[in-house]
Amino acid sequence: MQQLPKSEPASQVGKIQALSITMNTRKFYLQHVLPSLKRFLQGYTVRETGLLHDLDRGAHVAAQLLSLSDFAYIDPAAEVLREEFKNSREYREKSAWKREPLYEVSCDLANAWKHGKVSRDRRTISGLGDIIEICAICRFEDGAGVYYRTQKFTMLKMTNGFRSDLRRVILASARFWAEELIRLNLVAGTPPGLLTLSEYVARNDSQTQLPLTIHGVAGEPMHVQMRCFEFDASRGLVVDARPETKFDGTANLEFKIHKNYSDAPASLVLPVR
């Protein structure tokens, strides 16, 4: 078994060492991280929101991406990390977070989902209260003119005042790890289609023309916000709609109010891919 620096917390060392007996970095990445990432991205295409299912799936991926820094650090093939950093925390905070700032957000999300809040001094989000489900009317434009589509997002409000969609955070973190594991010679590669992100919706996209269902529970507050976005072709992303431009889109919504949480769907049916 690989000897670890004494500065690493004993409980964390024991946990990761026990896992490493049967699960190395490559297996963990291929057998757990990538399937969870695929499931999260599929969930984002389901036109239902209101019960934090996307956050649940995204936080699960975030927790696995957080664990990747521990797996990589103790991997016998990644000796270069142990030569440069005294423990996995230092590797994560002084190297990984600096090279991909959204990975820091992803790690804070994993801790917020587990503990309800993030207590470290330089946290990027404070806790679960900084995460909001959004139903958005998005404006697009093509050769035939302007058209509108309704989409869902899970938005993270940062401590610095900025906002970021959960899918952007998770995909940026996943892309970082796809490149990092290749750099460390721990994984040969990642299916490229799994890591691409385009927020453009074509006019003839029949899926996004279906109603978007918002779930609620009787007697409980509904925290889904409504927002107006427009597609920025230069960035390939949707951004806040400018107040000075005409915006006359409409939303095709359905509401399903359940008697209690046990009556509400525990998980949404994912599309078959």
Residue, then its C-alpha position, 0 to 999 in steps of 0.5 A: m500500500q502506498q505510504l501517505p504523508k503524515s499531514e493528511p487527516a488520518s480518517q480521510v487517509g484510511k477511507i481512501q486507502a480502503l477504497s484504493i484496494t479495490m478501486n483505483t483512479r481509472k476505475f472510479y472515473l470510468q465506472h462511477v464519475l462518467p455514468s453519474l455525469k451522463r445521468f446528470l446531463q440527461g436529467y437536464t433535458v427532462r422538462e420538469t423542475g421544482l423538486l431539486h432533482d437536478l441539484d441532487r444529481g449534480a451534487h452527486v457528481a460534484a462529490q465524486l469530482l471532489s473525491l477524484s483529487d484524493f484518488a489521484y493523489i494516492d494513485p501509485a502512478a501519480e508520484v509527481l503529485r506527492e513530490e509537489f504537494k504534501n497532501s491531497r488538500e494542498y493539491r486540490e486548493k493550490s493547483a486544481w482550483k487555481r487552474e479551474p475556478l469552477y471546480e472550487v465551486s463544485c467542491d463547495l457544492a458537494n460540501a453544501w449538499k452534505h452539510g447544508k452550508v460551507s464553513r471555510d473562510r474563502r468559500t464560493i457559496s455559503g450553502l444550499g440557500d444560494i441555489i435556486e431552481i429557475c424557469a426561464i424564457c429564452r430568446f433566440e434568433d435565426g435567419a427567420g427571426v426571433y423565437y422563444r423557448t422555455q428552459k430550466f436551470t439550477m442557478l448557484k449564487m456566488t459569494n462574489g455576487f456572480r451567478s452560474d448555472l449548475r450544468r456549467v459548473i459541473l461540466a467545467s469541472a469534468r473537463f478539467w478532470a478529463e484533461e488532468l487525468i490524461r496529464l497524469n497518465l491515469v486515464a487514456g481519454t473521455p468521450p468528447g461528446l460527454l463534455t460539450l456544452s451548447e445552450y443554443v436551441a434550434r427553432n425546430d427542436s421539438q423537445t423544447q416546445l413541450p410544456l415545462t412542468i413545475h412540481g410543488v407540494a401543498g402547504e410548502p413554498m415554491h422556490v422556482q424563480m422566473r427569469c428572462f434570458e437571451f442567447d449570446a451567439s459569441r459565447g454560445l451561452v444564454v445570458d440575462a436579457r437586456p432591459e432595453t430590448k423588446f422581450d415578448g416571449t410566453a411560457n408554456l407551463e404546467f403545474k403539478i401540486h402533490k399532497n406531500y413529499s412522499d406523494a411527489p416523484a422521488s426521481l424523474v424518469l430520464p430519457v433513454r439514450 
